[in-house]
Amino acid sequence: MLRTPQDRKRHFYPILVWAVVAVLVVAAAFAGLVFVAVKMPYKGYAGESVVLNIAPRTPTVAILTSLESAGALRDWRLGLVALRFLHPGKTLKAGEYRFAGERTPEQVILSIVAGDVVTYRITVPEGFTADEVFALFTSQGFGFPADYQYLFQRPGELEGVPPGAPSLEGFLFPETYTVTRSMSAREIVTSMTRAFARRLPPKYEELARQKGLSFLAAVTLASLVEKETAIPEERPLVSAVYHNRLRRGMHLQADPTTIYALKRLGEWRGALARSQLGVEEPYNTYAHPGLPPGPICNPGLASLEAAVLPAEADYLFFVAAGDGSHLFSSSFDEHGRNVARYLESKREKRESVRVQR
């Protein structure tokens, strides 16, 4: 019996409907499986955690395949589903990421979308020179020496540095900084100069003017104080010595400035010889009167305060006492006796060491 076109259509439509239903059921089942997989925790690396560095402008698929290779994703396509369907419009951010323990593909993707990068805490000690500060960061992989040196010579480009500063020396505030691998040398340095401006004692420039100092000169004097003593109660006394010598027009004769000058010349060998005290270099306060052209290190808050709030004392000299402290004096004769005491202390220590051996 021959079927008419109408008969064939009546038989075809049910088949088509069932086929569509079957496809939808399979698609729904597949989608359900994918959804479950996207929400299923996974850990494919052997250690407790894995670190992945995503360079700027890395394509999305390249990031996802790297996550799969590192063991953070079971399959890179699950990451793509989580990004495109569960969080449409979001993008993956560059940076260094640490994944620890089991995580779902969605959690992995969300951490990168949020830019939840690994952070590090680096402490800049008081009294470090700029070269030492830069070496601290570059030794741990944060920036390159050439980038820091470029900025060092361009203090006018950084926030918080006063006009006329010859370099960034003195304005890299000593404190603990939180940094990431994606931060540039400029961002790191800017965080330090901003901290300097933020942490300055109140009315610092006004206090400096009251002492006859410019802002730059006050920070420069603070750097000398920082290098001369680590004892908090001595800092205002050291500051008083320098203020008194400046008023009298005396050379400051600060050993740390000579050391800094020798470092600038590339001639520092770790010990200061008497023959080097007269080295011709602008930062050497034995050879040149007044303060050096700029700071010789990065002073802490206590030294910055001491520079503009010196002790009320008439001291003009000080010398090491041999125990980390200093002996202060108002006359050259008294200073001479203190120097003799210091030399005798050194001699006794050498003799004690020789006897013990």
C-alpha positions as CSV (number, residue, x, y, z in Angstrom):
1,M,0.0,0.0,0.0
2,L,1.4,3.3,-1.1
3,R,1.7,6.1,1.5
4,T,0.7,9.6,0.6
5,P,2.9,12.6,1.4
6,Q,0.5,13.4,4.2
7,D,1.0,9.9,5.7
8,R,4.8,10.3,5.5
9,K,4.6,13.6,7.3
10,R,2.5,12.2,10.1
11,H,5.1,9.5,10.7
12,F,8.1,11.9,10.3
13,Y,7.0,14.5,12.9
14,P,6.9,12.1,15.9
15,I,10.3,10.8,14.9
16,L,11.7,14.3,14.7
17,V,10.2,15.3,18.0
18,W,11.7,12.2,19.7
19,A,15.0,12.9,18.1
20,V,15.0,16.5,19.3
21,V,14.0,15.4,22.8
22,A,16.8,12.8,22.7
23,V,19.3,15.4,21.7
24,L,18.1,17.8,24.4
25,V,18.2,15.1,27.0
26,V,21.8,14.2,26.0
27,A,22.8,17.8,25.9
28,A,21.2,18.4,29.3
29,A,22.9,15.3,30.7
30,F,26.2,16.5,29.3
31,A,25.7,20.0,30.6
32,G,24.9,18.5,34.0
33,L,28.1,16.5,34.0
34,V,30.1,19.5,32.9
35,F,28.5,21.6,35.7
36,V,29.3,18.9,38.2
37,A,32.8,18.7,37.0
38,V,33.2,22.5,37.2
39,K,32.1,22.3,40.8
40,M,34.2,19.3,41.7
41,P,37.4,19.9,43.7
42,Y,40.7,18.8,42.1
43,K,44.4,18.7,43.0
44,G,46.8,17.4,40.4
45,Y,50.1,18.5,41.8
46,A,52.3,16.4,44.1
47,G,53.3,19.1,46.7
48,E,51.1,21.1,49.1
49,S,50.8,23.9,46.6
50,V,51.8,25.0,43.1
51,V,52.8,28.5,41.9
52,L,52.0,29.8,38.4
53,N,53.2,33.0,36.9
54,I,50.9,34.5,34.3
55,A,52.7,37.1,32.1
56,P,50.8,40.2,30.9
57,R,48.8,39.7,27.7
58,T,48.9,35.9,27.8
59,P,46.0,34.5,25.8
60,T,43.2,32.9,27.8
61,V,43.6,29.4,26.3
62,A,47.3,29.6,27.0
63,I,46.6,30.4,30.7
64,L,44.1,27.6,31.0
65,T,46.4,25.0,29.4
66,S,49.2,26.2,31.8
67,L,46.8,25.6,34.7
68,E,46.1,22.1,33.4
69,S,49.9,21.4,33.0
70,A,50.5,22.7,36.6
71,G,47.8,20.4,38.0
72,A,45.5,23.2,39.1
73,L,42.8,22.1,36.5
74,R,41.8,18.6,35.5
75,D,41.0,19.8,32.0
76,W,41.6,23.3,30.6
77,R,38.1,23.2,29.0
78,L,36.5,23.1,32.4
79,G,38.2,26.4,33.2
80,L,36.9,27.8,29.9
81,V,33.3,26.8,30.8
82,A,33.7,28.3,34.3
83,L,34.9,31.6,32.8
84,R,32.6,31.9,29.7
85,F,29.4,30.5,31.1
86,L,29.4,30.9,34.9
87,H,31.2,34.3,34.8
88,P,30.7,35.9,31.4
89,G,32.5,39.1,30.7
90,K,35.2,38.5,33.3
91,T,38.9,38.4,32.3
92,L,42.0,36.6,33.7
93,K,44.6,38.9,35.3
94,A,48.4,38.6,35.0
95,G,50.4,37.9,38.1
96,E,51.8,35.2,40.3
97,Y,49.3,32.8,41.8
98,R,49.6,30.1,44.4
99,F,47.1,27.2,44.5
100,A,47.0,25.1,47.6
101,G,44.9,22.0,48.3
102,E,41.9,20.9,46.4
103,R,40.0,23.6,44.4
104,T,37.2,23.5,41.9
105,P,37.8,24.9,38.4
106,E,35.5,27.7,39.3
107,Q,37.5,28.6,42.4
108,V,40.7,28.6,40.4
109,I,39.2,30.8,37.7
110,L,37.7,33.2,40.3
111,S,41.1,33.7,42.1
112,I,42.7,34.8,38.8
113,V,39.7,36.9,37.8
114,A,40.0,38.7,41.2
115,G,43.8,39.1,40.8
116,D,44.4,37.3,44.1
117,V,48.1,37.2,43.5
118,V,50.9,36.0,45.8
119,T,52.1,38.8,48.1
120,Y,55.5,39.2,49.8
121,R,56.5,41.3,52.8
122,I,60.0,42.9,52.5
123,T,61.4,45.0,55.4
124,V,63.7,47.9,54.5
125,P,66.0,48.5,57.6
126,E,66.7,52.0,58.9
127,G,70.0,53.4,57.6
128,F,70.2,51.4,54.4
129,T,71.6,53.2,51.4
130,A,69.6,53.3,48.2
131,D,72.0,50.8,46.7
132,E,71.3,48.4,49.6
133,V,67.6,48.9,49.3
134,F,67.6,48.2,45.6
135,A,69.8,45.1,46.1
136,L,67.3,43.9,48.8
137,F,64.5,43.9,46.2
138,T,66.4,42.7,43.2
139,S,68.0,39.8,45.1
140,Q,64.5,38.4,45.7
141,G,63.5,38.9,42.1
142,F,61.6,42.2,42.3
143,G,62.8,44.3,39.4
144,F,66.2,44.8,37.8
145,P,69.1,46.9,38.9
146,A,69.1,49.1,35.8
147,D,65.5,50.0,36.4
148,Y,66.2,51.1,40.0
149,Q,69.3,53.1,39.0
150,Y,67.3,54.9,36.3
151,L,64.8,56.0,38.9
152,F,67.6,56.8,41.4
153,Q,68.9,59.6,39.2
154,R,65.4,61.0,38.5
155,P,64.0,62.0,41.9
156,G,61.8,64.6,40.4
157,E,59.6,61.9,38.8
158,L,58.6,60.4,42.1
159,E,56.0,61.5,44.6
160,G,57.2,62.7,48.1
161,V,60.7,63.8,47.1
162,P,61.4,67.5,47.8
163,P,62.6,69.8,44.9
164,G,66.3,70.0,44.6
165,A,67.0,66.4,45.8
166,P,70.0,65.2,43.9
167,S,68.8,61.5,44.0
168,L,66.3,59.2,45.7
169,E,68.8,58.7,48.6
170,G,67.1,59.6,51.9
171,F,63.5,59.2,50.6
172,L,63.1,55.5,50.5
173,F,61.3,55.2,53.9
174,P,62.4,52.2,56.1
175,E,59.4,50.0,56.8
176,T,57.8,46.8,55.8
177,Y,56.3,46.7,52.3
178,T,53.9,44.3,50.7
179,V,54.9,43.6,47.1
180,T,53.9,41.3,44.2
181,R,55.9,39.9,41.3
182,S,53.8,41.9,38.9
183,M,54.9,45.2,40.5
184,S,57.4,47.3,38.5
185,A,60.5,49.0,40.0
186,R,58.7,52.3,39.6
187,E,55.7,51.0,41.6
188,I,57.9,49.7,44.4
189,V,60.0,52.9,44.6
190,T,56.8,55.0,44.5
191,S,55.4,53.1,47.5
192,M,58.6,54.0,49.4
193,T,58.7,57.7,48.6
194,R,54.9,58.0,49.3
195,A,55.6,56.3,52.7
196,F,58.3,58.9,53.4
197,A,55.9,61.8,52.7
198,R,53.2,60.1,54.8
199,R,55.3,59.2,57.8
200,L,57.1,62.5,58.2
201,P,56.7,64.2,61.6
202,P,54.0,66.9,61.6
203,K,55.1,70.3,60.4
204,Y,58.5,68.9,59.5
205,E,59.4,71.6,56.9
206,E,58.4,74.3,59.3
207,L,60.5,72.8,62.1
208,A,63.4,72.6,59.7
209,R,63.1,76.3,58.8
210,Q,63.1,77.2,62.5
211,K,66.5,75.5,62.8
212,G,67.8,77.3,59.7
213,L,67.5,74.3,57.5
214,S,65.8,73.5,54.2
215,F,63.6,70.4,53.9
216,L,66.4,68.7,52.0
217,A,69.1,69.8,54.5
218,A,67.0,68.4,57.4
219,V,66.7,65.0,55.8
220,T,70.4,65.1,55.0
221,L,71.3,65.8,58.6
222,A,68.9,63.0,59.7
223,S,70.8,60.6,57.5
224,L,74.1,61.5,59.3
225,V,72.4,61.0,62.6
226,E,71.1,57.6,61.5
227,K,74.5,56.5,60.4
228,E,76.3,57.7,63.6
229,T,74.3,56.0,66.3
230,A,71.7,53.3,66.8
231,I,70.9,54.3,70.3
232,P,67.6,56.2,70.4
233,E,68.5,58.6,73.3
234,E,71.8,59.6,71.5
235,R,70.2,60.8,68.3
236,P,69.1,64.2,69.6
237,L,72.7,64.6,71.0
238,V,74.3,63.8,67.7
239,S,72.0,66.2,66.0
240,A,72.9,68.9,68.5
241,V,76.6,68.4,67.7
242,Y,76.0,68.9,64.0
243,H,73.7,71.9,64.6
244,N,76.3,73.5,66.8
245,R,79.1,72.9,64.3
246,L,77.1,74.3,61.5
247,R,76.3,77.5,63.4
248,R,80.1,77.9,64.1
249,G,81.1,77.2,60.6
250,M,83.0,74.1,61.6
251,H,83.5,71.2,59.3
252,L,81.2,68.4,60.3
253,Q,83.9,65.7,59.9
254,A,81.4,62.9,59.9
255,D,83.1,59.6,59.0
256,P,79.9,58.1,57.4
257,T,80.0,60.9,54.8
258,T,83.6,60.0,53.8
259,I,82.6,56.3,53.5
260,Y,79.7,57.4,51.3
261,A,82.0,59.5,49.2
262,L,84.4,56.5,48.8
263,K,81.5,54.3,47.7
264,R,80.5,56.9,45.1
265,L,84.1,56.8,43.8
266,G,84.2,53.0,43.9
267,E,87.1,53.1,46.3
268,W,85.5,51.8,49.5
269,R,87.3,48.6,50.8
270,G,85.5,48.1,54.1
271,A,87.7,50.1,56.4
272,L,88.3,53.8,56.7
273,A,91.9,54.9,56.7
274,R,93.1,58.2,58.0
275,S,94.7,58.9,54.6
276,Q,91.3,58.8,53.0
277,L,89.7,61.5,55.2
278,G,90.7,64.2,52.8
279,V,89.4,62.5,49.7
280,E,88.1,65.1,47.2
281,E,84.4,64.3,46.8
282,P,81.4,66.6,47.4
283,Y,79.9,64.3,50.0
284,N,83.0,64.2,52.2
285,T,82.5,66.6,55.1
286,Y,86.1,66.4,56.1
287,A,87.0,68.0,52.7
288,H,84.0,70.3,52.4
289,P,82.2,72.6,54.9
290,G,78.5,72.3,55.7
291,L,76.2,69.4,55.0
292,P,76.7,67.1,52.0
293,P,74.6,67.8,48.8
294,G,72.1,65.2,49.9
295,P,71.4,62.4,52.3
296,I,73.8,59.5,52.6
297,C,71.3,56.9,53.6
298,N,67.6,56.4,54.3
299,P,66.9,57.6,57.9
300,G,64.1,56.3,60.1
301,L,61.5,58.3,61.9
302,A,63.6,58.8,65.1
303,S,66.5,60.3,63.2
304,L,64.2,62.5,61.1
305,E,62.7,63.9,64.3
306,A,66.2,64.4,65.9
307,A,67.3,66.4,62.9
308,V,64.7,69.1,63.6
309,L,64.5,68.6,67.4
310,P,68.1,68.4,68.6
311,A,68.9,68.3,72.3
312,E,69.6,71.5,74.2
313,A,73.3,70.9,74.5
314,D,76.5,72.7,73.7
315,Y,78.4,69.6,72.5
316,L,80.8,70.0,69.6
317,F,82.4,66.5,69.5
318,F,81.6,62.9,70.1
319,V,83.6,59.6,69.9
320,A,82.8,56.0,70.3
321,A,82.9,54.7,73.8
322,G,83.7,51.1,72.7
323,D,80.5,49.6,73.8
324,G,78.2,50.9,71.1
325,S,77.5,54.2,72.8
326,H,79.4,57.6,72.4
327,L,81.2,60.1,74.6
328,F,80.1,63.7,74.0
329,S,82.2,66.8,74.8
330,S,82.1,70.6,74.5
331,S,85.8,71.3,74.2
332,F,88.6,70.0,72.1
333,D,90.7,69.1,75.2
334,E,87.8,67.1,76.7
335,H,87.3,65.4,73.3
336,G,91.0,64.5,73.3
337,R,90.7,62.8,76.6
338,N,87.6,60.9,75.4
339,V,89.5,59.8,72.3
340,A,92.3,58.5,74.5
341,R,89.8,56.6,76.6
342,Y,88.4,55.0,73.4
343,L,91.8,54.0,72.2
344,E,92.7,52.5,75.6
345,S,89.5,50.6,75.5
346,K,90.4,49.2,72.1
347,R,93.9,48.3,73.3
348,E,92.5,46.4,76.3
349,K,90.1,44.5,74.1
350,R,92.8,43.4,71.8
351,E,95.0,42.3,74.7
352,S,92.1,40.4,76.2
353,V,91.6,38.5,72.9
354,R,95.3,37.8,72.6
355,V,95.4,36.4,76.2
356,Q,92.3,34.2,75.6
357,R,94.0,32.6,72.5
